[in-house]
Amino acid sequence: MRREHRPYYIKKFFTDIQKFYVKHFLEPQLKSLGEEPSFIKPWHIEVFGSPIEIGNYVNIIASPDSRVRLTVWPTNPDRKDEGRISIGSYCVICPGVRLSSAMEITIGDSCMMANRVYITDSDWHDIYNRASTGNPKPVRIEENAWLGDSVIVCKGVTVGKNSIIGAGAVVASDIPANVIAAGNPAKVIKELDPNEQVTPRSQWYSNPDKLFMYFDMIDKDELKSNTCLGWIRSIFRPSKND
């Protein structure tokens, strides 16, 4: 399909179903979920363990072939301070993202994680003792960082504020703030221009009520000519004009 065929009220109904699912099935599995989260296909989000905290105005997108997985599995379950995931406000998490914590993973505000990003704070096995659960070290992704497609962030790593990690990179050591890093292992390849202003995702939500009203107005305008019969026809008998 090249365009949205659902009528406005059908699309809104699907949105309400997703909100219902989040409220009754997903949120109870979390320690906290902030204001006005936006989920696409939340039934493809898997939550295992606790505590998992998610901030305000977070966008999480999942799909059947690329589930989002948030896993807390402390290597020492007797330690109450080990194993947690904290995701800041205004973040976006794309399909296939996996966060696996044995100690602590902290994601700052306004961070962006592209498809199939994997962040872990543990090796999950020792190099020599394969029966061991490994030696976890906390991971921190600082405010407004951007992790590209299929990036892997290893245990003990900090990715600095505003920094960008190129697609496919393996981050095995700290990356400073305000740089672009790429490769395996990831190395700094460029510094961000200090004279350019970096605009975080949080700026989108400086007036959230106005923003949501604007998006709703766009939907009403773009979908006003769609009909229920036309939507059903586009599913079962798509044409070149769809």
C-alpha positions as CSV (number, residue, x, y, z in Angstrom):
1,M,0.0,0.0,0.0
2,R,1.2,3.4,-0.9
3,R,-1.2,5.3,1.3
4,E,-3.6,5.0,4.2
5,H,-7.0,3.7,3.2
6,R,-8.7,3.5,6.6
7,P,-11.3,6.1,7.4
8,Y,-10.5,8.4,10.2
9,Y,-12.8,6.7,12.7
10,I,-11.3,3.3,11.9
11,K,-7.8,4.5,12.4
12,K,-8.8,6.2,15.7
13,F,-10.4,2.9,16.8
14,F,-7.2,1.0,16.2
15,T,-5.3,3.7,18.1
16,D,-7.7,3.3,21.0
17,I,-7.2,-0.5,21.0
18,Q,-3.4,-0.1,21.2
19,K,-3.9,2.3,24.2
20,F,-6.2,-0.2,25.9
21,Y,-3.6,-2.9,25.4
22,V,-0.8,-0.8,26.8
23,K,-2.9,0.2,29.9
24,H,-4.2,-3.2,30.8
25,F,-1.4,-5.6,29.6
26,L,1.9,-3.8,29.2
27,E,1.9,-1.1,31.8
28,P,1.3,-3.5,34.7
29,Q,4.6,-5.2,33.8
30,L,6.5,-2.0,34.2
31,K,7.7,-0.2,37.4
32,S,6.6,3.1,35.8
33,L,5.3,4.5,32.5
34,G,5.2,8.2,31.9
35,E,2.7,10.5,30.3
36,E,1.3,10.1,26.8
37,P,3.4,7.2,25.5
38,S,2.9,6.3,21.9
39,F,3.0,2.6,21.0
40,I,2.6,0.9,17.6
41,K,1.6,-2.7,17.8
42,P,2.4,-3.0,21.5
43,W,1.4,-6.7,21.5
44,H,4.8,-7.3,19.8
45,I,6.7,-5.9,22.8
46,E,8.1,-8.5,25.2
47,V,8.8,-7.6,28.8
48,F,10.7,-10.0,31.1
49,G,11.8,-9.2,34.7
50,S,11.8,-5.9,36.6
51,P,12.3,-3.1,37.4
52,I,11.8,-1.4,34.0
53,E,11.0,2.4,33.9
54,I,9.9,4.4,30.9
55,G,9.6,8.2,30.9
56,N,7.2,10.6,29.3
57,Y,6.2,10.9,25.6
58,V,8.2,7.8,24.6
59,N,7.5,6.3,21.1
60,I,8.0,2.5,20.8
61,I,7.4,0.8,17.5
62,A,7.2,-3.0,17.2
63,S,6.4,-5.4,14.4
64,P,5.7,-9.2,14.1
65,D,9.1,-9.9,12.6
66,S,11.0,-7.4,14.8
67,R,9.8,-7.6,18.4
68,V,11.0,-5.1,21.0
69,R,12.4,-7.0,24.0
70,L,13.1,-5.5,27.4
71,T,14.8,-8.0,29.6
72,V,16.0,-7.8,33.2
73,W,17.8,-10.9,34.4
74,P,20.2,-10.2,37.4
75,T,23.1,-12.6,37.6
76,N,22.8,-12.4,41.4
77,P,19.1,-12.4,42.2
78,D,19.8,-12.0,45.9
79,R,21.1,-8.5,45.2
80,K,18.1,-6.2,45.0
81,D,20.1,-3.4,43.5
82,E,21.1,-5.4,40.4
83,G,19.2,-5.6,37.2
84,R,17.2,-2.6,35.9
85,I,16.3,-0.7,32.8
86,S,15.6,3.0,32.8
87,I,14.4,4.7,29.6
88,G,14.2,8.5,29.7
89,S,11.5,10.8,28.3
90,Y,11.0,11.6,24.6
91,C,12.9,8.6,23.4
92,V,12.1,6.6,20.2
93,I,12.6,2.9,20.1
94,C,12.3,1.2,16.7
95,P,11.4,-2.4,15.8
96,G,13.8,-5.1,16.8
97,V,15.5,-3.2,19.7
98,R,16.6,-5.4,22.5
99,L,17.7,-4.2,26.0
100,S,19.1,-7.0,28.2
101,S,20.2,-6.0,31.7
102,A,21.9,-8.0,34.5
103,M,23.0,-4.9,36.3
104,E,21.8,-1.5,34.9
105,I,21.0,0.1,31.6
106,T,20.2,3.8,31.6
107,I,18.9,5.6,28.5
108,G,18.8,9.4,28.7
109,D,16.1,11.7,27.5
110,S,15.5,12.2,23.8
111,C,17.6,9.2,22.7
112,M,16.9,7.5,19.4
113,M,17.4,3.8,18.8
114,A,17.1,2.5,15.2
115,N,16.0,-0.9,14.0
116,R,17.6,-3.9,15.8
117,V,19.8,-2.0,18.2
118,Y,21.1,-4.3,21.0
119,I,22.3,-3.0,24.3
120,T,23.6,-5.4,27.0
121,D,25.4,-4.9,30.3
122,S,26.6,-8.4,30.5
123,D,28.5,-11.1,28.5
124,W,26.0,-13.6,30.1
125,H,28.9,-16.2,30.3
126,D,32.5,-16.1,31.5
127,I,35.3,-16.5,28.9
128,Y,36.6,-19.7,30.6
129,N,33.8,-20.7,32.9
130,R,30.9,-21.2,30.5
131,A,28.6,-22.1,33.4
132,S,29.1,-18.7,35.0
133,T,26.7,-15.9,34.2
134,G,29.5,-13.4,33.7
135,N,30.6,-10.1,35.2
136,P,28.1,-7.4,34.3
137,K,29.0,-3.7,34.2
138,P,26.4,-0.8,33.8
139,V,25.7,0.8,30.5
140,R,24.7,4.5,30.1
141,I,23.4,6.1,26.9
142,E,23.4,9.9,27.6
143,E,20.9,12.5,26.5
144,N,20.0,12.9,22.9
145,A,22.3,10.1,21.6
146,W,21.4,8.4,18.3
147,L,22.2,4.7,17.8
148,G,22.0,3.7,14.1
149,D,20.6,0.5,12.6
150,S,21.9,-2.8,14.1
151,V,24.3,-1.1,16.6
152,I,25.5,-3.3,19.4
153,V,26.5,-1.6,22.7
154,C,28.5,-3.8,25.1
155,K,28.8,-3.9,28.8
156,G,30.4,-1.1,30.8
157,V,30.0,1.4,27.9
158,T,29.0,5.1,28.1
159,V,27.8,6.8,24.9
160,G,28.1,10.6,25.4
161,K,25.5,13.3,25.0
162,N,24.4,14.1,21.4
163,S,26.7,11.5,19.9
164,I,25.8,9.4,16.9
165,I,26.8,5.8,16.4
166,G,26.8,4.6,12.8
167,A,24.8,1.6,11.5
168,G,26.3,-1.8,12.3
169,A,28.9,-0.5,14.8
170,V,30.0,-2.5,17.8
171,V,30.5,-0.2,20.8
172,A,33.0,-1.9,23.1
173,S,34.5,1.2,24.8
174,D,33.3,4.7,25.9
175,I,32.3,7.2,23.2
176,P,32.6,10.9,24.2
177,A,29.9,13.5,23.8
178,N,29.2,15.4,20.6
179,V,30.9,13.0,18.1
180,I,30.1,10.5,15.4
181,A,31.5,7.0,15.8
182,A,31.4,4.0,13.5
183,G,33.0,0.6,12.9
184,N,33.8,-2.6,14.7
185,P,35.0,-1.8,17.3
186,A,33.5,1.7,17.1
187,K,35.9,4.6,16.8
188,V,35.3,8.4,16.7
189,I,35.4,9.5,13.0
190,K,34.1,13.0,13.3
191,E,33.3,15.7,15.9
192,L,30.0,17.6,15.8
193,D,30.3,21.2,14.8
194,P,30.2,23.2,18.1
195,N,28.7,26.2,16.3
196,E,25.6,24.2,15.2
197,Q,22.7,24.0,17.6
198,V,21.5,20.4,18.4
199,T,17.8,20.2,18.6
200,P,16.6,17.3,20.8
201,R,13.3,15.4,20.3
202,S,12.0,17.0,23.5
203,Q,11.5,20.2,21.5
204,W,8.7,18.4,19.6
205,Y,6.8,18.3,22.9
206,S,7.2,21.8,24.1
207,N,3.4,22.1,23.7
208,P,2.2,18.5,23.6
209,D,-1.6,19.4,23.5
210,K,-1.0,21.6,20.4
211,L,1.1,18.9,18.8
212,F,-1.5,16.1,19.3
213,M,-4.2,18.4,18.1
214,Y,-2.1,19.2,15.0
215,F,-1.6,15.5,14.2
216,D,-5.3,14.7,14.7
217,M,-6.2,17.6,12.4
218,I,-3.9,16.1,9.7
219,D,-5.5,12.7,10.0
220,K,-9.0,14.1,9.7
221,D,-8.0,16.1,6.6
222,E,-6.1,13.3,4.8
223,L,-8.5,10.5,5.6
224,K,-11.8,12.4,5.1
225,S,-12.5,10.9,1.7
226,N,-11.7,7.3,2.8
227,T,-14.6,4.9,3.2
228,C,-15.0,1.6,5.1
229,L,-15.8,-0.3,1.8
230,G,-12.8,1.3,0.1
231,W,-10.5,0.2,3.0
232,I,-11.8,-3.4,2.8
233,R,-11.4,-3.4,-1.0
234,S,-7.8,-2.2,-0.6
235,I,-7.0,-5.2,1.6
236,F,-8.6,-8.0,-0.5
237,R,-8.3,-6.5,-4.0
238,P,-5.5,-3.9,-4.0
239,S,-5.0,-2.0,-7.2
240,K,-2.1,0.0,-8.7
241,N,-3.7,3.2,-7.4
242,D,-3.5,2.0,-3.8
